[in-house]
Amino acid sequence: MTKSFRNASLLAATAVVLGLLAPVTSSASAGGPLHWAGCEGTDHDPRQECATLTVPMDYADPNGPKIDLALSRVRSEKPSARRGALLLIPGGPGGDSLDDPSGKGQRLPQAVRDQYDLIGFAPRGNAPSTAVDCGVDHGDLALTALRPWPDADGSVTGNMATARRMADACARNGGALIRHISTVDNARDVDRIRAALGERRLSVWGVSYGTYVGAVYAQLFPRRTDRVVLDSSGNPDPVRAERAWLAAFEVGVEDNFPVFAKWASAPGNPYRLADTAAEVRPLFLRLAARLDRAPIPWPGANPAELNGNVLRQTMLNSFYDPDDYAGLARLILAAGKGTVPPAPQSPPDSALQNLTAVAAATLCNDVAWPRSTTFYQKAVDESRARYPLTAGMPRNAMVCAAWPWRPEQAPVRITDRGPTGRIMLVQNERDVATPLSGALKLRTALGRRAVMVTVDSTGHEAYLANGNACGDDTVSRFLATGRRPGTDVYCE
């Protein structure tokens, strides 16, 4: 899924959180008119407007407590050609798209920008929408804690303790809203946004975790969708959707490592690690094992050492975008000499706290996770043996293993029931967070409703990001004209 807790690096997603544009308008009630006004801050397109929408905190109690959703908009650039609204659904969970109408939305072709108002939002729980915060320990905000890397010997005992500690913090500090953050709630919020915009049907562009929200929205409200683009999708298994996301890193890393190894062994590369691609994998595994045994102090980092799991997590982060390979190679070269580069910059804990709380709530409220230490230990042992690069992390226990509440609503099963011709999946062939194997499961579930564009490219997020011209053109044509291939296509 994205560059936050689910689908990409936590720090990258949090940087987005730090740049949120707070709306300066009064709230509109659910279904009522939105009052658009200028956005606070200057780091956005001057055409961008902001508004606030009030929705039920609990859709089972629509007349009960309310929460606010922060929205943003850049209007259609050619009103005479306007078709409707295109909602940009962010990854995460824990990400937002408030800046996207000014940012990645401006990379859309002119024909698409002419036809749509581009709409961004901060999903429920994400500041500056009504926000949640668990107040977890500073050490538990490290990616090597949020992603459940086991101890150096493979033990999951520490992970179970972390899960209990974080779950207890959320129970103490999360307030009532933390029980009402889930994918189904997000999908219902999307429909409230559609209604408040005055649109009979809504087009969406969902990325990473946002593809799951988009798929659930299209399942719950099939007649209210217009053109739906699902970019970098995961396995929608309703029984274990979140665990399937975590487990996908096993395959995602294996799909991507050969590309990194080829890059890292190329003659002329200033960060060359080995003479041949075949040498890079054992070099990495040896270094990670050495750092397991003898971490290098790393003042200013969280944790304040470079250990094997920090190296593994850095690898995972870098595989989201091949442009980040150099950072991983520099760390490997430094660690090989017993040194470290400057500690990576980290956003303030307040931003990390918000992102972490939203992510935990979504993952744990969507589906129930196993609670047995024995269950996770067996799974981690099997994973470590088969996928040594990820050391068992993808099958380990997260905070959900100790979550104090059971899911209040059943997850949505994605099916082929609904209008045909309205959904297009686009997927890179080598994606560390949402590998092709998982996306194919969503494609199968949607059946006749969808077509899929598979792109011969590497990295997370395909359309107008890490894909290629063929894939971009196919998706752009669909958004602009509604035309899509009659069958699934492969873009070399």
MINULO-882772 format. One line per 2 residues: number of its first residue (from 1); for each residue x, y, z of C-alpha. Coordinates in Angstrom, 3 decimals. Layout:
<sites>
NUM) X Y Z  ...
</sites>
This chain:
<sites>
1) 0.000 0.000 0.000  1.530 3.534 0.376
3) 4.313 5.509 1.815  2.919 5.574 5.265
5) 2.191 2.835 7.720  0.733 0.634 4.933
7) 2.041 1.275 1.483  5.455 3.425 1.700
9) 7.745 4.878 4.206  6.228 6.372 7.308
11) 8.481 9.413 7.112  7.474 10.246 3.552
13) 3.801 10.095 4.418  4.346 12.158 7.530
15) 6.036 14.840 5.489  2.698 15.143 3.719
17) 0.934 15.381 7.060  3.233 18.254 8.027
19) 2.271 20.123 4.869  -1.474 19.909 5.390
21) -3.468 22.913 4.315  -5.939 23.700 7.061
23) -9.322 24.915 5.846  -10.369 28.331 7.020
25) -14.083 27.965 6.344  -17.062 27.054 8.435
27) -18.317 23.486 8.346  -20.986 22.128 6.043
29) -23.293 19.484 7.419  -23.317 16.045 5.812
31) -25.037 16.344 2.474  -25.216 20.139 2.779
33) -23.451 22.710 0.633  -19.736 23.180 1.016
35) -18.400 26.674 1.669  -15.142 26.999 -0.228
37) -12.552 29.626 0.678  -8.824 30.146 0.467
39) -6.495 27.684 2.165  -4.064 28.587 4.905
41) -0.412 28.511 3.941  1.336 29.325 0.688
43) 2.815 26.001 -0.412  0.060 25.221 -2.884
45) -1.494 26.367 -6.134  -3.181 29.748 -5.569
47) -6.290 28.344 -7.236  -6.705 25.749 -4.502
49) -9.649 26.206 -2.160  -10.480 24.504 1.124
51) -13.673 23.553 2.940  -14.863 21.435 5.852
53) -17.531 18.739 5.780  -19.233 17.390 8.907
55) -20.071 13.661 8.923  -21.255 11.158 11.541
57) -18.532 9.715 13.720  -20.491 6.452 13.802
59) -22.622 5.656 10.779  -24.681 3.279 12.921
61) -25.705 6.370 14.902  -26.082 9.056 12.231
63) -27.677 11.524 14.648  -24.933 11.070 17.224
65) -21.543 12.802 17.568  -20.063 14.378 14.450
67) -16.539 14.820 13.109  -15.059 17.133 10.492
69) -13.319 16.240 7.237  -10.945 18.746 5.640
71) -11.356 19.034 1.847  -9.456 20.830 -0.895
73) -10.252 21.645 -4.511  -8.804 22.981 -7.740
75) -11.627 23.669 -10.166  -11.900 22.375 -13.712
77) -9.721 24.466 -15.991  -12.360 24.551 -18.737
79) -15.871 24.874 -17.290  -17.508 24.225 -20.655
81) -15.833 20.785 -20.734  -16.454 19.952 -17.066
83) -17.647 16.386 -16.504  -17.601 16.230 -12.702
85) -15.241 15.712 -9.778  -12.174 13.475 -9.478
87) -11.471 12.526 -5.867  -7.833 11.727 -5.120
89) -7.874 8.976 -2.473  -4.553 8.821 -0.613
91) -2.510 5.857 0.464  -1.767 4.902 4.003
93) -3.776 4.440 6.030  -2.501 7.622 7.564
95) -1.879 9.616 4.402  -3.930 12.506 3.029
97) -4.438 14.112 -0.360  -5.069 17.734 0.645
99) -2.074 18.970 -1.341  -2.709 16.665 -4.310
101) -4.969 18.969 -6.352  -2.006 21.386 -6.393
103) 0.619 18.648 -6.603  0.299 15.388 -8.469
105) -3.073 16.461 -9.843  -1.286 19.055 -11.948
107) 0.624 16.254 -13.686  -2.653 15.035 -15.162
109) -3.042 15.770 -18.873  -4.837 18.986 -19.780
111) -7.850 17.065 -21.108  -8.343 15.522 -17.663
113) -7.814 18.774 -15.758  -10.340 20.435 -18.059
115) -13.022 17.881 -17.263  -12.732 17.517 -13.505
117) -12.618 19.482 -10.328  -9.689 17.866 -8.506
119) -10.663 17.057 -4.918  -8.346 16.188 -2.039
121) -9.145 15.373 1.571  -7.750 14.333 4.919
123) -9.515 11.071 5.826  -11.150 10.751 9.229
125) -8.686 10.878 12.073  -6.009 12.670 10.007
127) -5.234 16.253 11.004  -6.522 18.798 10.141
129) -9.707 16.723 10.017  -10.891 15.714 13.482
131) -7.726 13.991 14.639  -6.716 11.054 16.828
133) -3.544 10.459 18.828  -2.621 7.417 20.917
135) 0.312 8.987 22.733  2.568 5.976 22.206
137) 6.141 5.878 23.462  8.714 7.680 21.320
139) 10.580 4.441 20.676  7.428 2.846 19.313
141) 7.265 5.496 16.587  10.354 4.011 14.928
143) 9.606 2.215 11.685  11.357 -0.860 13.021
145) 8.742 -0.943 15.790  5.720 -0.053 13.650
147) 6.769 -2.673 11.140  7.063 -5.805 13.300
149) 10.664 -6.862 12.771  11.392 -9.757 15.153
151) 14.400 -9.902 17.430  17.734 -10.918 15.933
153) 17.131 -14.533 16.964  13.649 -14.542 15.410
155) 11.757 -14.252 18.678  8.377 -12.454 18.557
157) 8.166 -11.891 22.313  9.283 -8.276 21.954
159) 6.761 -7.650 19.188  3.905 -8.930 21.329
161) 5.034 -6.626 24.151  5.110 -3.686 21.723
163) 1.621 -4.584 20.494  0.246 -4.605 24.043
165) 1.972 -1.339 24.924  0.650 0.465 21.834
167) -2.853 -0.984 22.158  -3.022 0.116 25.792
169) -1.952 3.628 24.785  -4.670 3.802 22.119
171) -7.271 2.594 24.620  -6.213 5.291 27.109
173) -5.726 8.202 24.752  -7.506 7.507 21.470
175) -10.948 8.748 22.456  -14.219 7.604 20.921
177) -13.173 8.277 17.327  -10.451 5.653 17.303
179) -13.122 2.947 17.309  -14.735 4.416 14.193
181) -11.813 4.594 11.770  -11.955 1.808 9.189
183) -12.013 1.248 5.451  -15.804 0.965 5.430
185) -16.084 4.254 7.337  -13.712 5.862 4.839
187) -15.810 4.596 1.928  -18.970 6.007 3.496
189) -17.176 9.318 3.987  -16.331 9.299 0.274
191) -20.019 9.089 -0.538  -20.760 11.978 1.831
193) -18.112 13.969 -0.026  -19.784 13.085 -3.331
195) -23.152 14.258 -2.046  -21.730 17.478 -0.603
197) -20.094 18.224 -3.950  -23.502 17.864 -5.590
199) -22.325 15.079 -7.887  -24.613 12.269 -8.994
201) -21.553 10.114 -9.700  -17.972 10.472 -8.571
203) -14.714 9.627 -10.321  -11.829 8.515 -8.131
205) -8.096 7.963 -8.420  -7.026 5.772 -5.525
207) -3.392 4.975 -4.817  -2.021 2.135 -2.657
209) -4.313 1.801 0.396  -6.568 4.239 -1.445
211) -7.273 1.498 -3.997  -8.852 -0.573 -1.226
213) -11.025 2.373 -0.184  -11.918 2.943 -3.841
215) -12.787 -0.713 -4.402  -14.945 -0.823 -1.272
217) -16.662 2.405 -2.330  -17.395 0.953 -5.770
219) -18.783 -2.173 -4.076  -21.013 -0.316 -1.599
221) -22.145 2.403 -4.019  -21.718 0.927 -7.519
223) -24.197 3.277 -9.220  -22.533 6.349 -7.750
225) -19.161 5.733 -9.391  -18.106 7.251 -12.688
227) -14.506 6.491 -13.744  -12.418 4.667 -11.160
229) -8.627 4.286 -11.344  -7.023 1.923 -8.824
231) -3.252 2.444 -8.872  -1.062 -0.099 -7.022
233) -3.569 -2.466 -5.469  -3.322 -5.159 -2.828
235) -5.038 -8.416 -2.047  -8.659 -7.582 -1.040
237) -9.210 -10.803 0.944  -11.913 -9.678 3.427
239) -10.780 -12.116 6.101  -7.154 -11.045 6.217
241) -6.836 -7.928 4.070  -4.422 -6.147 6.412
243) -2.363 -9.245 7.195  -2.198 -9.936 3.462
245) -0.767 -6.441 2.974  1.970 -7.096 5.523
247) 2.705 -10.563 4.121  3.017 -9.082 0.640
249) 6.389 -7.582 1.548  7.909 -11.074 1.350
251) 7.102 -11.303 -2.334  7.538 -7.594 -2.979
253) 11.130 -7.569 -1.739  11.973 -10.713 -3.716
255) 10.453 -9.173 -6.857  12.527 -6.012 -6.438
257) 15.881 -7.168 -5.081  17.223 -8.424 -8.443
259) 16.655 -4.972 -9.944  18.528 -3.342 -7.078
261) 21.315 -5.926 -7.341  21.745 -5.220 -11.044
263) 21.909 -1.483 -10.357  24.293 -1.946 -7.418
265) 26.739 -3.976 -9.505  26.724 -1.826 -12.643
267) 30.154 -0.576 -13.795  30.486 3.144 -13.325
269) 27.963 3.307 -10.487  29.570 5.516 -7.786
271) 27.783 3.416 -5.175  28.711 0.075 -6.658
273) 28.554 -2.702 -4.048  29.838 -5.726 -5.958
275) 31.239 -6.838 -9.296  28.204 -8.947 -10.174
277) 24.503 -8.867 -9.318  24.750 -12.361 -7.836
279) 27.101 -11.080 -5.135  24.808 -8.348 -3.812
281) 22.274 -10.574 -2.042  24.789 -12.544 0.080
283) 26.635 -9.286 0.827  23.414 -7.749 2.156
285) 22.488 -10.818 4.212  25.950 -11.016 5.762
287) 25.897 -7.345 6.700  22.422 -7.579 8.216
289) 23.481 -10.593 10.287  26.609 -8.780 11.450
291) 24.549 -5.753 12.499  22.183 -8.068 14.372
293) 25.151 -9.187 16.451  26.995 -5.876 16.705
295) 24.896 -2.757 16.036  26.644 0.524 15.272
297) 25.659 3.513 17.463  23.695 6.079 15.473
299) 23.108 9.229 17.555  19.995 11.145 16.604
301) 18.285 8.205 14.910  15.286 6.276 16.248
303) 16.422 3.741 17.378  19.820 5.254 18.134
305) 21.705 2.425 16.443  22.115 0.851 13.045
307) 21.123 -2.749 13.601  20.115 -5.470 11.198
309) 16.447 -4.537 11.240  17.176 -0.871 10.554
311) 19.167 -1.985 7.503  16.324 -4.258 6.384
313) 13.763 -1.498 6.844  15.947 0.904 4.874
315) 16.032 -1.663 2.081  12.256 -1.915 2.120
317) 11.861 1.874 2.073  14.264 2.281 -0.844
319) 12.418 -0.259 -2.973  9.361 1.993 -3.190
321) 11.211 4.117 -5.730  14.388 3.170 -7.649
323) 15.544 6.765 -7.209  16.154 5.835 -3.557
325) 18.589 2.998 -4.300  21.555 5.303 -3.768
327) 20.559 5.986 -0.163  20.476 2.276 0.612
329) 23.813 1.701 -1.113  25.440 4.555 0.818
331) 24.227 3.041 4.087  25.558 -0.396 3.106
333) 28.940 1.052 2.158  29.183 3.031 5.402
335) 28.108 0.106 7.585  30.607 -2.131 5.845
337) 33.294 0.199 7.165  31.769 0.317 10.643
339) 30.437 3.861 10.231  27.060 5.533 9.693
341) 25.918 8.528 7.632  24.186 11.463 9.348
343) 21.003 10.373 11.113  17.915 10.693 8.907
345) 15.668 13.639 9.670  12.431 12.778 11.407
347) 9.230 14.835 11.580  7.972 15.928 14.986
349) 6.503 13.239 17.182  3.109 14.959 17.033
351) 2.798 14.252 13.311  4.025 10.690 13.745
353) 1.587 10.156 16.605  -1.374 11.158 14.434
355) -0.317 9.009 11.517  0.382 6.023 13.756
357) -2.999 6.251 15.489  -4.918 6.417 12.201
359) -2.967 3.523 10.762  -3.403 1.344 13.838
361) -7.111 2.060 14.070  -7.740 1.237 10.413
363) -5.710 -1.966 10.412  -7.223 -3.230 13.639
365) -10.829 -2.141 13.147  -11.083 -3.624 9.653
367) -10.511 -7.249 10.633  -9.597 -9.187 13.771
369) -5.993 -10.412 13.991  -4.822 -13.587 15.764
371) -3.793 -12.983 19.360  -1.593 -16.003 20.058
373) 2.163 -15.625 20.462  2.538 -19.219 19.296
375) 0.677 -18.435 16.065  3.035 -15.602 15.180
377) 6.178 -17.432 16.230  5.385 -20.333 13.922
379) 4.562 -17.988 11.053  7.739 -15.953 11.555
381) 9.893 -19.071 11.689  8.451 -20.269 8.380
383) 8.870 -16.861 6.762  12.495 -16.455 7.914
385) 13.397 -19.795 6.384  11.771 -19.054 3.037
387) 12.345 -15.309 2.714  15.558 -14.381 4.558
389) 15.668 -10.842 3.181  12.609 -9.866 5.245
391) 13.572 -11.956 8.304  10.009 -12.933 9.239
393) 8.617 -9.415 9.608  5.778 -9.819 7.090
395) 4.063 -12.538 9.145  4.620 -11.053 12.572
397) 2.332 -9.443 15.143  1.334 -5.792 14.894
399) -0.597 -3.690 17.405  -3.773 -5.458 16.237
401) -2.663 -8.626 18.042  -3.560 -6.839 21.292
403) -6.250 -4.413 20.085  -8.809 -4.030 22.884
405) -11.861 -3.919 20.613  -13.333 -6.287 18.066
407) -14.338 -4.969 14.633  -17.803 -3.438 14.787
409) -18.695 -4.165 11.160  -17.885 -6.890 8.719
411) -15.375 -6.132 5.974  -16.728 -5.746 2.448
413) -16.201 -8.563 -0.024  -15.196 -7.208 -3.435
415) -17.162 -8.884 -6.226  -17.952 -8.558 -9.940
417) -21.468 -7.278 -9.202  -21.845 -3.757 -10.532
419) -21.637 -1.710 -13.724  -19.030 -2.729 -16.276
421) -16.573 -0.380 -17.895  -15.991 1.933 -14.945
423) -12.906 0.496 -13.218  -9.303 0.400 -14.424
425) -6.424 -1.083 -12.428  -2.878 -0.002 -13.196
427) -0.010 -1.912 -11.652  3.759 -2.016 -11.878
429) 5.176 -5.476 -12.403  7.701 -5.021 -9.569
431) 6.146 -3.257 -6.575  7.512 -3.840 -3.083
433) 4.387 -2.760 -1.171  1.592 -4.007 -3.424
435) 3.141 -6.730 -5.563  1.554 -7.836 -8.798
437) 0.452 -11.132 -7.249  -1.840 -9.299 -4.818
439) -3.196 -6.897 -7.416  -4.158 -9.855 -9.602
441) -6.386 -11.078 -6.759  -8.276 -7.783 -6.806
443) -8.490 -8.002 -10.593  -9.996 -11.485 -10.304
445) -12.476 -10.358 -7.652  -13.725 -7.466 -9.805
447) -14.181 -9.722 -12.833  -16.030 -8.148 -15.733
449) -16.240 -4.791 -13.968  -12.568 -4.006 -14.523
451) -9.623 -4.126 -16.875  -6.028 -4.169 -15.716
453) -2.992 -2.409 -17.160  0.216 -4.158 -16.079
455) 3.311 -2.027 -16.522  6.821 -3.382 -17.047
457) 8.287 -1.089 -14.427  9.712 -1.041 -10.898
459) 8.505 0.888 -7.871  5.357 1.667 -5.933
461) 2.676 3.779 -7.647  2.454 3.505 -11.405
463) 0.296 6.217 -12.977  2.310 9.401 -13.574
465) 4.923 8.147 -11.102  7.062 5.004 -11.462
467) 5.237 3.534 -14.454  5.832 4.142 -18.157
469) 4.376 6.143 -21.024  2.203 3.294 -22.304
471) 0.527 2.824 -18.926  0.161 6.560 -18.355
473) -1.416 7.086 -21.780  -3.876 4.227 -21.271
475) -5.066 5.560 -17.910  -5.207 9.164 -19.128
477) -7.327 8.148 -22.105  -9.748 6.366 -19.782
479) -10.105 9.379 -17.480  -10.487 11.806 -20.367
481) -12.755 9.804 -22.674  -14.004 6.730 -20.818
483) -12.384 4.510 -23.442  -10.504 1.526 -22.104
485) -9.031 -1.613 -23.655  -11.430 -4.477 -24.252
487) -9.123 -6.817 -22.355  -6.248 -6.572 -19.892
489) -3.079 -5.143 -21.410  0.650 -5.328 -20.768
491) 2.748 -2.193 -21.242  6.380 -2.988 -22.022
</sites>
